[in-house]
Amino acid sequence: MEGNGGDILRFDGYDQARRIGQGGMATVWKVRQISLDRWVAIKVLSPDQCTSDEEIDRFQSEARVAARMNHPGIVQVYDAFYRNDRFCFVMEYIDGYTVASWIANRGYIPQDACLFVSAGVASALAYAWERQRLIHCDIKPDNIMIDADGSVKVTDFGLSKSMFTLQARRMAAEESFVFGTPAYISPEQAMGSEELFIQTDMYSLGATLYHMCTGRRLFHDQDLAAMMEAQVNLQDADPFDLNAQLSPCFCDFLERLLCKNPADRYDSWSDVIDEIENLRQNRPLKLGEINPATTRSTLRRSPMRDAARARFLATVQTSASAPAAASPASLSSASTHASRPVASVLSALSASDAPEAPPAPVAPHAPGARRLGALCSSPAFKAAAAAAAILAATGVIAWIGLCQHRASIQRTAQAAEIGMMEIENHLRIKPEDYSKAIARYHDLLNPLEDSAHAALRQRISERCEALRKSRERHVENVLNALRAETRPYIEERQFARAAEIVRTYNGVLAEETKKDRAQMADQLNDQARRFR
């Protein structure tokens, strides 16, 4: 196993090492743990990360804490040891990809997918804090992974906190060390503070989500030193202005996560998780938006976001108050009557047994007013007025229904977009898994409406057809390779041997070629019987 410096690191109990990651502070290897015959990941820190017994003890202590955690959203720590002047972390191997690579491949991530990732990260961080009083200190796209089954995993727990403490002390002493990626660290980290709490990870989660939903890092046009200063003192563009598909409430959520003062962020991870659920359900935020006049955030508030939020909240309030508009009858009754002719509605209302209200007061010397009052109090007028109220309420209901239908269409489309990205990422990991990918594409087509999602249905159908053709070509390549491999045996009339090679093939696309291989093997066995 090659180390950072090019030497060979050999660890008893591990073999088949393959380097899968390289950074300035560590190298990551995929290796087989011989005793349990399983793949694990070993992160080997560079020699300058552990230069004293105190630093080694700190890493070892926090590794023990991390190893006690057992959460589906946290990469499990198996072991930690110091060998050959390097500290090594043995962890669960994740057969997936990082959010950083997801962003690099896609440009930006849709809001629904951002919420899915943030829910997984928040759940993991909440568990770590509640069970072990552990914070991460280096939440960023590179430390969030999507497993092959689609689950979200946070890596480097127990390692990041130690590395941050180490680098903060060196920075204070030499003013030349910075831990973490400046685009994601909190203002308090940028100032070198060792007094960190859960709000530190909240800020980094907000910075990560900003990168995900816009496709660019905070202060992306600054150099590293200027970026550190910017995290403390400056503001960056509102994501609402950078991605028209984002909701104003989602941007309000990021704005609070990215408050400069930790006390202005959320009080607990449960608050964060609640707000994520509100966003996923298209509900207003429980805590609402911050007041930029009194609370400073790294995000600059856009007037367009304020206007969009006002429209959204007005829609919610209209939806909530719609039942009150149907006072002559319940909304359900209004919906029922709306399907009848207006004359039937009038007839039904005029035959009502409900007691009449007393006539409205009329000025004593106003004959016209008296006649108007008499007209207004007549049963026919009351029936007409009640019918008008029902029709008005029905119109409100219809409008709300239309808004909800449009929102449902948009959510379905977003879910399909996310599904397509998941299929593409799965194929990058397992490019030969055609059958699963094609079946998943068909699943995405089912909920899409022919008219509302016509363009999206066409895109998915085209990708599915392209994948089917690619599978056919790949299958034919596998069969041709088998024909070439068995040709020498056939020429020597060793048909049974050739049939065995074809039948027992277990390489790429073995399942997809099973039927064709069975036919080839039968033909070869027939030839073997004829030449006996």
One Martini backbone bead per residue (centre of mass of N, CA, C, O) as a GRO file, in nm:
protein
  532
    1MET     BB    1   0.090   0.039   0.028
    2GLU     BB    2   0.082   0.359  -0.052
    3GLY     BB    3   0.192   0.648   0.051
    4ASN     BB    4   0.231   0.984   0.049
    5GLY     BB    5   0.558   0.937   0.007
    6GLY     BB    6   0.578   0.635  -0.154
    7ASP     BB    7   0.568   0.428   0.040
    8ILE     BB    8   0.526   0.117   0.213
    9LEU     BB    9   0.226  -0.008   0.347
   10ARG     BB   10   0.192  -0.265   0.603
   11PHE     BB   11  -0.093  -0.459   0.704
   12ASP     BB   12  -0.208  -0.667   0.910
   13GLY     BB   13  -0.510  -0.816   0.769
   14TYR     BB   14  -0.450  -0.683   0.480
   15ASP     BB   15  -0.565  -0.654   0.133
   16GLN     BB   16  -0.615  -0.537  -0.179
   17ALA     BB   17  -0.511  -0.254  -0.243
   18ARG     BB   18  -0.687   0.067  -0.321
   19ARG     BB   19  -0.680   0.376  -0.437
   20ILE     BB   20  -0.960   0.638  -0.383
   21GLY     BB   21  -0.792   0.878  -0.230
   22GLN     BB   22  -0.662   1.230  -0.242
   23GLY     BB   23  -0.489   1.449  -0.013
   24GLY     BB   24  -0.323   1.671   0.192
   25MET     BB   25  -0.393   1.483   0.469
   26ALA     BB   26  -0.487   1.221   0.292
   27THR     BB   27  -0.538   0.866   0.236
   28VAL     BB   28  -0.750   0.642   0.049
   29TRP     BB   29  -0.847   0.296   0.105
   30LYS     BB   30  -0.917  -0.009  -0.050
   31VAL     BB   31  -0.975  -0.301   0.154
   32ARG     BB   32  -0.916  -0.624   0.278
   33GLN     BB   33  -1.051  -0.804   0.541
   34ILE     BB   34  -0.952  -1.111   0.613
   35SER     BB   35  -1.111  -1.220   0.866
   36LEU     BB   36  -1.409  -1.112   0.723
   37ASP     BB   37  -1.426  -1.073   0.421
   38ARG     BB   38  -1.403  -0.742   0.378
   39TRP     BB   39  -1.469  -0.423   0.291
   40VAL     BB   40  -1.259  -0.137   0.349
   41ALA     BB   41  -1.160   0.178   0.485
   42ILE     BB   42  -0.846   0.364   0.473
   43LYS     BB   43  -0.722   0.635   0.657
   44VAL     BB   44  -0.417   0.812   0.584
   45LEU     BB   45  -0.223   1.015   0.741
   46SER     BB   46  -0.013   1.243   0.734
   47PRO     BB   47   0.272   1.293   0.916
   48ASP     BB   48   0.195   1.607   1.006
   49GLN     BB   49  -0.071   1.528   1.186
   50CYS     BB   50   0.134   1.348   1.381
   51THR     BB   51   0.384   1.481   1.628
   52SER     BB   52   0.247   1.373   1.901
   53ASP     BB   53   0.119   1.219   2.172
   54GLU     BB   54  -0.125   1.407   2.208
   55GLU     BB   55  -0.240   1.377   1.922
   56ILE     BB   56  -0.275   1.073   1.925
   57ASP     BB   57  -0.466   1.061   2.171
   58ARG     BB   58  -0.690   1.231   2.047
   59PHE     BB   59  -0.755   1.049   1.808
   60GLN     BB   60  -0.813   0.793   1.973
   61SER     BB   61  -1.043   0.903   2.148
   62GLU     BB   62  -1.238   0.991   1.913
   63ALA     BB   63  -1.254   0.711   1.783
   64ARG     BB   64  -1.402   0.573   2.014
   65VAL     BB   65  -1.652   0.745   2.002
   66ALA     BB   66  -1.726   0.686   1.705
   67ALA     BB   67  -1.746   0.367   1.741
   68ARG     BB   68  -2.019   0.392   1.923
   69MET     BB   69  -2.165   0.453   1.673
   70ASN     BB   70  -2.518   0.373   1.545
   71HIS     BB   71  -2.591   0.485   1.220
   72PRO     BB   72  -2.716   0.493   0.895
   73GLY     BB   73  -2.572   0.802   0.850
   74ILE     BB   74  -2.297   0.664   0.954
   75VAL     BB   75  -1.980   0.593   0.923
   76GLN     BB   76  -1.824   0.328   1.033
   77VAL     BB   77  -1.605   0.260   1.300
   78TYR     BB   78  -1.352   0.003   1.358
   79ASP     BB   79  -1.059   0.151   1.360
   80ALA     BB   80  -0.743   0.260   1.532
   81PHE     BB   81  -0.400   0.353   1.436
   82TYR     BB   82  -0.038   0.358   1.493
   83ARG     BB   83   0.178   0.355   1.197
   84ASN     BB   84   0.451   0.452   1.045
   85ASP     BB   85   0.388   0.761   1.129
   86ARG     BB   86   0.070   0.690   1.119
   87PHE     BB   87  -0.266   0.760   1.109
   88CYS     BB   88  -0.544   0.519   1.128
   89PHE     BB   89  -0.860   0.465   0.962
   90VAL     BB   90  -1.123   0.232   1.005
   91MET     BB   91  -1.388   0.180   0.765
   92GLU     BB   92  -1.658   0.186   0.608
   93TYR     BB   93  -1.755   0.082   0.294
   94ILE     BB   94  -1.867   0.286   0.017
   95ASP     BB   95  -2.077   0.208  -0.266
   96GLY     BB   96  -2.034   0.519  -0.410
   97TYR     BB   97  -2.092   0.875  -0.377
   98THR     BB   98  -2.039   1.201  -0.375
   99VAL     BB   99  -2.170   1.512  -0.370
  100ALA     BB  100  -1.942   1.640  -0.530
  101SER     BB  101  -1.977   1.455  -0.783
  102TRP     BB  102  -2.270   1.527  -0.834
  103ILE     BB  103  -2.223   1.824  -0.896
  104ALA     BB  104  -2.014   1.784  -1.123
  105ASN     BB  105  -2.220   1.623  -1.310
  106ARG     BB  106  -2.489   1.835  -1.283
  107GLY     BB  107  -2.418   2.135  -1.134
  108TYR     BB  108  -2.707   2.085  -0.992
  109ILE     BB  109  -2.952   2.048  -0.729
  110PRO     BB  110  -3.248   1.981  -0.649
  111GLN     BB  111  -3.445   2.057  -0.389
  112ASP     BB  112  -3.547   1.773  -0.308
  113ALA     BB  113  -3.259   1.653  -0.288
  114CYS     BB  114  -3.154   1.848  -0.075
  115LEU     BB  115  -3.359   1.762   0.143
  116PHE     BB  116  -3.277   1.468   0.156
  117VAL     BB  117  -2.986   1.516   0.243
  118SER     BB  118  -3.037   1.701   0.491
  119ALA     BB  119  -3.198   1.494   0.653
  120GLY     BB  120  -2.968   1.286   0.683
  121VAL     BB  121  -2.759   1.473   0.816
  122ALA     BB  122  -2.928   1.576   1.057
  123SER     BB  123  -2.977   1.298   1.183
  124ALA     BB  124  -2.678   1.230   1.233
  125LEU     BB  125  -2.603   1.486   1.403
  126ALA     BB  126  -2.812   1.443   1.623
  127TYR     BB  127  -2.707   1.173   1.724
  128ALA     BB  128  -2.416   1.258   1.795
  129TRP     BB  129  -2.505   1.468   2.009
  130GLU     BB  130  -2.703   1.304   2.194
  131ARG     BB  131  -2.498   1.055   2.251
  132GLN     BB  132  -2.178   1.211   2.234
  133ARG     BB  133  -2.123   1.513   2.197
  134LEU     BB  134  -2.080   1.535   1.874
  135ILE     BB  135  -1.896   1.701   1.632
  136HIS     BB  136  -1.765   1.754   1.313
  137CYS     BB  137  -1.637   2.037   1.142
  138ASP     BB  138  -1.668   1.902   0.812
  139ILE     BB  139  -1.906   1.991   0.638
  140LYS     BB  140  -1.928   1.852   0.305
  141PRO     BB  141  -1.950   1.709   0.000
  142ASP     BB  142  -1.704   1.504   0.056
  143ASN     BB  143  -1.861   1.404   0.347
  144ILE     BB  144  -2.097   1.310   0.148
  145MET     BB  145  -2.283   1.013   0.085
  146ILE     BB  146  -2.403   0.783  -0.169
  147ASP     BB  147  -2.528   0.496  -0.172
  148ALA     BB  148  -2.633   0.234  -0.365
  149ASP     BB  149  -2.930   0.260  -0.208
  150GLY     BB  150  -2.951   0.598  -0.150
  151SER     BB  151  -2.813   0.660   0.103
  152VAL     BB  152  -2.704   0.869   0.362
  153LYS     BB  153  -2.354   0.962   0.434
  154VAL     BB  154  -2.133   1.032   0.701
  155THR     BB  155  -1.803   1.131   0.724
  156ASP     BB  156  -1.539   1.163   0.965
  157PHE     BB  157  -1.604   1.084   1.238
  158GLY     BB  158  -1.363   1.189   1.485
  159LEU     BB  159  -1.158   1.340   1.285
  160SER     BB  160  -1.232   1.640   1.239
  161LYS     BB  161  -1.211   1.754   1.526
  162SER     BB  162  -0.911   1.692   1.566
  163MET     BB  163  -0.807   1.850   1.319
  164PHE     BB  164  -0.915   2.123   1.400
  165THR     BB  165  -0.772   2.155   1.671
  166LEU     BB  166  -0.490   2.134   1.558
  167GLN     BB  167  -0.505   2.371   1.346
  168ALA     BB  168  -0.590   2.597   1.538
  169ARG     BB  169  -0.329   2.592   1.707
  170ARG     BB  170  -0.136   2.643   1.471
  171MET     BB  171  -0.259   2.906   1.379
  172ALA     BB  172  -0.207   3.061   1.645
  173ALA     BB  173   0.109   3.017   1.629
  174GLU     BB  174   0.160   3.065   1.285
  175GLU     BB  175  -0.056   3.167   1.073
  176SER     BB  176  -0.079   2.887   0.843
  177PHE     BB  177  -0.344   2.733   0.929
  178VAL     BB  178  -0.612   2.539   0.768
  179PHE     BB  179  -0.921   2.394   0.830
  180GLY     BB  180  -1.076   2.315   0.575
  181THR     BB  181  -1.316   2.447   0.366
  182PRO     BB  182  -1.386   2.778   0.328
  183ALA     BB  183  -1.677   2.745   0.190
  184TYR     BB  184  -1.791   2.581   0.481
  185ILE     BB  185  -1.707   2.746   0.706
  186SER     BB  186  -1.738   2.909   0.983
  187PRO     BB  187  -1.678   3.200   1.136
  188GLU     BB  188  -1.556   3.073   1.397
  189GLN     BB  189  -1.348   2.905   1.243
  190ALA     BB  190  -1.208   3.138   1.085
  191MET     BB  191  -1.116   3.261   1.381
  192GLY     BB  192  -1.012   2.996   1.560
  193SER     BB  193  -1.219   2.863   1.729
  194GLU     BB  194  -1.280   2.605   1.991
  195GLU     BB  195  -1.581   2.704   2.038
  196LEU     BB  196  -1.800   2.451   1.955
  197PHE     BB  197  -2.113   2.372   1.797
  198ILE     BB  198  -2.388   2.273   1.629
  199GLN     BB  199  -2.395   2.546   1.462
  200THR     BB  200  -2.148   2.485   1.292
  201ASP     BB  201  -2.279   2.256   1.121
  202MET     BB  202  -2.513   2.425   1.014
  203TYR     BB  203  -2.350   2.613   0.839
  204SER     BB  204  -2.218   2.393   0.661
  205LEU     BB  205  -2.484   2.289   0.553
  206GLY     BB  206  -2.568   2.552   0.417
  207ALA     BB  207  -2.319   2.569   0.227
  208THR     BB  208  -2.375   2.300   0.087
  209LEU     BB  209  -2.660   2.371  -0.021
  210TYR     BB  210  -2.573   2.609  -0.189
  211HIS     BB  211  -2.399   2.444  -0.383
  212MET     BB  212  -2.616   2.246  -0.477
  213CYS     BB  213  -2.848   2.463  -0.579
  214THR     BB  214  -2.628   2.649  -0.764
  215GLY     BB  215  -2.319   2.532  -0.836
  216ARG     BB  216  -2.185   2.718  -0.607
  217ARG     BB  217  -1.982   2.863  -0.401
  218LEU     BB  218  -1.904   3.042  -0.159
  219PHE     BB  219  -1.709   3.279  -0.269
  220HIS     BB  220  -1.585   3.169  -0.553
  221ASP     BB  221  -1.405   3.445  -0.635
  222GLN     BB  222  -1.214   3.373  -0.403
  223ASP     BB  223  -0.964   3.336  -0.218
  224LEU     BB  224  -0.885   3.180   0.065
  225ALA     BB  225  -0.837   3.428   0.244
  226ALA     BB  226  -1.090   3.588   0.150
  227MET     BB  227  -1.296   3.369   0.228
  228MET     BB  228  -1.253   3.380   0.531
  229GLU     BB  229  -1.335   3.676   0.560
  230ALA     BB  230  -1.619   3.649   0.432
  231GLN     BB  231  -1.747   3.461   0.647
  232VAL     BB  232  -1.742   3.698   0.860
  233ASN     BB  233  -1.833   3.985   0.674
  234LEU     BB  234  -1.988   3.880   0.425
  235GLN     BB  235  -2.189   3.858   0.124
  236ASP     BB  236  -2.406   3.666  -0.079
  237ALA     BB  237  -2.598   3.548  -0.301
  238ASP     BB  238  -2.911   3.475  -0.370
  239PRO     BB  239  -3.040   3.171  -0.462
  240PHE     BB  240  -3.305   3.283  -0.592
  241ASP     BB  241  -3.132   3.429  -0.829
  242LEU     BB  242  -2.985   3.145  -0.936
  243ASN     BB  243  -3.265   2.968  -0.886
  244ALA     BB  244  -3.592   2.946  -1.005
  245GLN     BB  245  -3.675   2.661  -0.846
  246LEU     BB  246  -3.678   2.796  -0.583
  247SER     BB  247  -3.795   2.850  -0.279
  248PRO     BB  248  -3.832   3.092  -0.044
  249CYS     BB  249  -3.823   2.904   0.211
  250PHE     BB  250  -3.557   2.765   0.147
  251CYS     BB  251  -3.391   3.030   0.158
  252ASP     BB  252  -3.465   3.096   0.450
  253PHE     BB  253  -3.329   2.847   0.568
  254LEU     BB  254  -3.042   2.917   0.475
  255GLU     BB  255  -3.021   3.194   0.610
  256ARG     BB  256  -3.023   3.080   0.901
  257LEU     BB  257  -2.785   2.882   0.882
  258LEU     BB  258  -2.601   3.154   0.775
  259CYS     BB  259  -2.548   3.289   1.027
  260LYS     BB  260  -2.301   3.455   1.187
  261ASN     BB  261  -2.448   3.397   1.447
  262PRO     BB  262  -2.506   3.116   1.625
  263ALA     BB  263  -2.766   3.223   1.785
  264ASP     BB  264  -2.934   3.264   1.496
  265ARG     BB  265  -2.976   2.992   1.472
  266TYR     BB  266  -3.054   2.697   1.556
  267ASP     BB  267  -3.108   2.527   1.858
  268SER     BB  268  -3.171   2.252   1.698
  269TRP     BB  269  -3.205   1.966   1.512
  270SER     BB  270  -3.512   1.942   1.538
  271ASP     BB  271  -3.569   2.212   1.400
  272VAL     BB  272  -3.444   2.140   1.130
  273ILE     BB  273  -3.615   1.888   1.069
  274ASP     BB  274  -3.888   2.032   1.074
  275GLU     BB  275  -3.828   2.229   0.837
  276ILE     BB  276  -3.775   2.017   0.624
  277GLU     BB  277  -4.061   1.899   0.636
  278ASN     BB  278  -4.210   2.154   0.557
  279LEU     BB  279  -4.076   2.176   0.278
  280ARG     BB  280  -4.165   1.894   0.170
  281GLN     BB  281  -4.484   1.990   0.227
  282ASN     BB  282  -4.528   2.294   0.152
  283ARG     BB  283  -4.473   2.461   0.412
  284PRO     BB  284  -4.433   2.678   0.634
  285LEU     BB  285  -4.227   2.807   0.843
  286LYS     BB  286  -4.215   2.807   1.179
  287LEU     BB  287  -3.989   3.054   1.209
  288GLY     BB  288  -3.934   3.172   0.957
  289GLU     BB  289  -3.786   3.465   0.893
  290ILE     BB  290  -3.550   3.676   0.912
  291ASN     BB  291  -3.422   3.990   1.022
  292PRO     BB  292  -3.200   4.185   0.845
  293ALA     BB  293  -3.190   4.434   1.046
  294THR     BB  294  -3.091   4.230   1.309
  295THR     BB  295  -2.986   3.989   1.117
  296ARG     BB  296  -2.692   3.825   1.009
  297SER     BB  297  -2.607   3.704   0.689
  298THR     BB  298  -2.451   3.554   0.416
  299LEU     BB  299  -2.716   3.624   0.290
  300ARG     BB  300  -2.867   3.805   0.047
  301ARG     BB  301  -3.155   3.977   0.023
  302SER     BB  302  -3.421   3.940  -0.197
  303PRO     BB  303  -3.695   4.095  -0.324
  304MET     BB  304  -3.803   3.847  -0.480
  305ARG     BB  305  -3.837   3.669  -0.231
  306ASP     BB  306  -4.038   3.841  -0.076
  307ALA     BB  307  -4.260   3.830  -0.295
  308ALA     BB  308  -4.288   3.520  -0.310
  309ARG     BB  309  -4.364   3.476  -0.015
  310ALA     BB  310  -4.622   3.646  -0.014
  311ARG     BB  311  -4.770   3.470  -0.220
  312PHE     BB  312  -4.757   3.204  -0.068
  313LEU     BB  313  -4.897   3.297   0.199
  314ALA     BB  314  -5.160   3.384   0.061
  315THR     BB  315  -5.236   3.104  -0.038
  316VAL     BB  316  -5.246   2.969   0.239
  317GLN     BB  317  -5.461   3.158   0.363
  318THR     BB  318  -5.680   3.102   0.156
  319SER     BB  319  -5.696   2.799   0.211
  320ALA     BB  320  -5.768   2.829   0.520
  321SER     BB  321  -6.032   3.037   0.461
  322ALA     BB  322  -6.235   2.898   0.263
  323PRO     BB  323  -6.464   2.780   0.450
  324ALA     BB  324  -6.577   3.068   0.541
  325ALA     BB  325  -6.699   3.143   0.249
  326ALA     BB  326  -6.930   2.897   0.308
  327SER     BB  327  -7.170   2.974   0.514
  328PRO     BB  328  -7.440   2.860   0.379
  329ALA     BB  329  -7.232   2.622   0.342
  330SER     BB  330  -7.045   2.380   0.306
  331LEU     BB  331  -6.788   2.283   0.110
  332SER     BB  332  -6.909   2.012   0.038
  333SER     BB  333  -7.178   2.126  -0.051
  334ALA     BB  334  -7.072   2.316  -0.264
  335SER     BB  335  -6.949   2.096  -0.443
  336THR     BB  336  -7.216   1.951  -0.495
  337HIS     BB  337  -7.386   2.194  -0.611
  338ALA     BB  338  -7.196   2.276  -0.850
  339SER     BB  339  -7.306   2.030  -1.036
  340ARG     BB  340  -7.554   2.188  -1.058
  341PRO     BB  341  -7.795   2.368  -1.141
  342VAL     BB  342  -7.888   2.675  -1.039
  343ALA     BB  343  -8.194   2.618  -1.004
  344SER     BB  344  -8.155   2.386  -0.804
  345VAL     BB  345  -8.017   2.549  -0.587
  346LEU     BB  346  -8.245   2.750  -0.538
  347SER     BB  347  -8.460   2.541  -0.467
  348ALA     BB  348  -8.316   2.416  -0.226
  349LEU     BB  349  -8.290   2.677  -0.059
  350SER     BB  350  -8.598   2.768  -0.053
  351ALA     BB  351  -8.669   2.479   0.101
  352SER     BB  352  -8.560   2.557   0.355
  353ASP     BB  353  -8.588   2.524   0.722
  354ALA     BB  354  -8.451   2.768   0.786
  355PRO     BB  355  -8.449   3.038   0.959
  356GLU     BB  356  -8.516   3.358   0.938
  357ALA     BB  357  -8.387   3.652   0.926
  358PRO     BB  358  -8.392   3.950   1.023
  359PRO     BB  359  -8.442   4.244   0.912
  360ALA     BB  360  -8.293   4.508   0.815
  361PRO     BB  361  -8.232   4.813   0.894
  362VAL     BB  362  -8.436   5.115   0.829
  363ALA     BB  363  -8.491   5.409   0.730
  364PRO     BB  364  -8.780   5.594   0.809
  365HIS     BB  365  -8.736   5.805   0.532
  366ALA     BB  366  -8.711   5.535   0.305
  367PRO     BB  367  -8.880   5.388   0.067
  368GLY     BB  368  -8.661   5.259  -0.102
  369ALA     BB  369  -8.530   5.113   0.136
  370ARG     BB  370  -8.773   4.946   0.207
  371ARG     BB  371  -8.792   4.799  -0.060
  372LEU     BB  372  -8.506   4.684  -0.044
  373GLY     BB  373  -8.549   4.535   0.219
  374ALA     BB  374  -8.777   4.357   0.121
  375LEU     BB  375  -8.620   4.227  -0.106
  376CYS     BB  376  -8.382   4.111   0.072
  377SER     BB  377  -8.601   3.942   0.257
  378SER     BB  378  -8.667   3.764   0.044
  379PRO     BB  379  -8.653   3.436  -0.050
  380ALA     BB  380  -8.539   3.476  -0.339
  381PHE     BB  381  -8.292   3.650  -0.262
  382LYS     BB  382  -8.164   3.456  -0.063
  383ALA     BB  383  -8.122   3.230  -0.263
  384ALA     BB  384  -7.942   3.389  -0.457
  385ALA     BB  385  -7.723   3.467  -0.251
  386ALA     BB  386  -7.648   3.181  -0.169
  387ALA     BB  387  -7.566   3.089  -0.449
  388ALA     BB  388  -7.341   3.297  -0.488
  389ALA     BB  389  -7.170   3.201  -0.248
  390ILE     BB  390  -7.121   2.919  -0.355
  391LEU     BB  391  -6.989   2.998  -0.621
  392ALA     BB  392  -6.757   3.152  -0.490
  393ALA     BB  393  -6.647   2.918  -0.322
  394THR     BB  394  -6.604   2.732  -0.565
  395GLY     BB  395  -6.395   2.912  -0.698
  396VAL     BB  396  -6.186   2.891  -0.473
  397ILE     BB  397  -6.158   2.588  -0.482
  398ALA     BB  398  -6.072   2.568  -0.774
  399TRP     BB  399  -5.815   2.739  -0.743
  400ILE     BB  400  -5.681   2.568  -0.529
  401GLY     BB  401  -5.686   2.308  -0.692
  402LEU     BB  402  -5.507   2.415  -0.918
  403CYS     BB  403  -5.259   2.473  -0.744
  404GLN     BB  404  -5.226   2.184  -0.638
  405HIS     BB  405  -5.194   2.051  -0.914
  406ARG     BB  406  -4.943   2.205  -1.001
  407ALA     BB  407  -4.770   2.114  -0.760
  408SER     BB  408  -4.793   1.813  -0.822
  409ILE     BB  409  -4.659   1.824  -1.099
  410GLN     BB  410  -4.388   1.936  -0.997
  411ARG     BB  411  -4.318   1.710  -0.796
  412THR     BB  412  -4.319   1.481  -1.002
  413ALA     BB  413  -4.095   1.598  -1.182
  414GLN     BB  414  -3.874   1.613  -0.965
  415ALA     BB  415  -3.873   1.312  -0.897
  416ALA     BB  416  -3.787   1.225  -1.183
  417GLU     BB  417  -3.520   1.379  -1.193
  418ILE     BB  418  -3.395   1.234  -0.954
  419GLY     BB  419  -3.420   0.950  -1.069
  420MET     BB  420  -3.232   0.996  -1.312
  421MET     BB  421  -2.981   1.061  -1.145
  422GLU     BB  422  -2.970   0.790  -0.994
  423ILE     BB  423  -2.933   0.616  -1.243
  424GLU     BB  424  -2.671   0.745  -1.346
  425ASN     BB  425  -2.507   0.689  -1.087
  426HIS     BB  426  -2.544   0.382  -1.092
  427LEU     BB  427  -2.404   0.344  -1.375
  428ARG     BB  428  -2.125   0.442  -1.281
  429ILE     BB  429  -2.089   0.200  -1.083
  430LYS     BB  430  -2.296  -0.001  -1.273
  431PRO     BB  431  -2.289  -0.022  -1.611
  432GLU     BB  432  -2.428  -0.331  -1.641
  433ASP     BB  433  -2.718  -0.246  -1.500
  434TYR     BB  434  -2.971  -0.248  -1.706
  435SER     BB  435  -3.230  -0.373  -1.589
  436LYS     BB  436  -3.265  -0.185  -1.345
  437ALA     BB  437  -3.270   0.082  -1.502
  438ILE     BB  438  -3.512   0.023  -1.686
  439ALA     BB  439  -3.716  -0.032  -1.458
  440ARG     BB  440  -3.687   0.252  -1.334
  441TYR     BB  441  -3.785   0.412  -1.577
  442HIS     BB  442  -4.070   0.289  -1.574
  443ASP     BB  443  -4.143   0.395  -1.292
  444LEU     BB  444  -4.127   0.700  -1.374
  445LEU     BB  445  -4.363   0.695  -1.590
  446ASN     BB  446  -4.629   0.627  -1.438
  447PRO     BB  447  -4.696   0.924  -1.289
  448LEU     BB  448  -4.701   1.051  -1.565
  449GLU     BB  449  -4.849   1.278  -1.757
  450ASP     BB  450  -4.913   1.318  -2.084
  451SER     BB  451  -4.946   1.636  -2.088
  452ALA     BB  452  -4.778   1.767  -1.847
  453HIS     BB  453  -4.520   1.538  -1.919
  454ALA     BB  454  -4.427   1.503  -2.217
  455ALA     BB  455  -4.122   1.582  -2.224
  456LEU     BB  456  -4.033   1.394  -1.993
  457ARG     BB  457  -4.128   1.129  -2.113
  458GLN     BB  458  -3.947   1.144  -2.362
  459ARG     BB  459  -3.675   1.147  -2.220
  460ILE     BB  460  -3.707   0.878  -2.073
  461SER     BB  461  -3.766   0.703  -2.323
  462GLU     BB  462  -3.497   0.765  -2.467
  463ARG     BB  463  -3.311   0.655  -2.247
  464CYS     BB  464  -3.428   0.372  -2.240
  465GLU     BB  465  -3.372   0.303  -2.539
  466ALA     BB  466  -3.066   0.353  -2.530
  467LEU     BB  467  -3.014   0.136  -2.312
  468ARG     BB  468  -3.126  -0.105  -2.469
  469LYS     BB  469  -2.925  -0.086  -2.706
  470SER     BB  470  -2.671  -0.110  -2.533
  471ARG     BB  471  -2.737  -0.389  -2.426
  472GLU     BB  472  -2.741  -0.536  -2.697
  473ARG     BB  473  -2.447  -0.476  -2.768
  474HIS     BB  474  -2.319  -0.601  -2.514
  475VAL     BB  475  -2.431  -0.883  -2.548
  476GLU     BB  476  -2.300  -0.935  -2.824
  477ASN     BB  477  -2.009  -0.902  -2.721
  478VAL     BB  478  -2.014  -1.137  -2.525
  479LEU     BB  479  -2.085  -1.358  -2.732
  480ASN     BB  480  -1.841  -1.309  -2.917
  481ALA     BB  481  -1.629  -1.372  -2.701
  482LEU     BB  482  -1.722  -1.667  -2.664
  483ARG     BB  483  -1.676  -1.759  -2.953
  484ALA     BB  484  -1.371  -1.697  -2.951
  485GLU     BB  485  -1.297  -1.881  -2.704
  486THR     BB  486  -1.431  -2.158  -2.841
  487ARG     BB  487  -1.304  -2.206  -3.122
  488PRO     BB  488  -1.060  -2.396  -3.062
  489TYR     BB  489  -1.242  -2.629  -2.953
  490ILE     BB  490  -1.411  -2.671  -3.207
  491GLU     BB  491  -1.174  -2.737  -3.399
  492GLU     BB  492  -1.113  -2.991  -3.191
  493ARG     BB  493  -1.397  -3.113  -3.106
  494GLN     BB  494  -1.459  -2.968  -2.806
  495PHE     BB  495  -1.774  -2.924  -2.734
  496ALA     BB  496  -1.811  -2.970  -2.429
  497ARG     BB  497  -1.612  -2.756  -2.340
  498ALA     BB  498  -1.747  -2.517  -2.480
  499ALA     BB  499  -2.021  -2.548  -2.337
  500GLU     BB  500  -1.911  -2.502  -2.050
  501ILE     BB  501  -1.809  -2.214  -2.088
  502VAL     BB  502  -2.081  -2.090  -2.163
  503ARG     BB  503  -2.257  -2.189  -1.920
  504THR     BB  504  -2.038  -2.077  -1.677
  505TYR     BB  505  -2.064  -1.794  -1.720
  506ASN     BB  506  -1.988  -1.495  -1.474
  507GLY     BB  507  -1.987  -1.227  -1.593
  508VAL     BB  508  -2.076  -0.987  -1.769
  509LEU     BB  509  -2.407  -1.035  -1.829
  510ALA     BB  510  -2.500  -1.321  -1.737
  511GLU     BB  511  -2.809  -1.290  -1.711
  512GLU     BB  512  -2.871  -1.160  -1.997
  513THR     BB  513  -2.719  -1.430  -2.144
  514LYS     BB  514  -2.849  -1.701  -2.055
  515LYS     BB  515  -3.032  -1.784  -2.294
  516ASP     BB  516  -2.816  -1.773  -2.521
  517ARG     BB  517  -2.617  -1.971  -2.385
  518ALA     BB  518  -2.802  -2.214  -2.376
  519GLN     BB  519  -2.826  -2.243  -2.684
  520MET     BB  520  -2.526  -2.275  -2.743
  521ALA     BB  521  -2.482  -2.524  -2.563
  522ASP     BB  522  -2.684  -2.710  -2.708
  523GLN     BB  523  -2.547  -2.706  -2.984
  524LEU     BB  524  -2.275  -2.822  -2.884
  525ASN     BB  525  -2.393  -3.087  -2.769
  526ASP     BB  526  -2.503  -3.189  -3.036
  527GLN     BB  527  -2.226  -3.207  -3.173
  528ALA     BB  528  -2.101  -3.401  -2.971
  529ARG     BB  529  -2.298  -3.639  -3.036
  530ARG     BB  530  -2.232  -3.663  -3.348
  531PHE     BB  531  -1.899  -3.711  -3.281
  532ARG     BB  532  -1.896  -3.997  -3.123
   0.00000   0.00000   0.00000
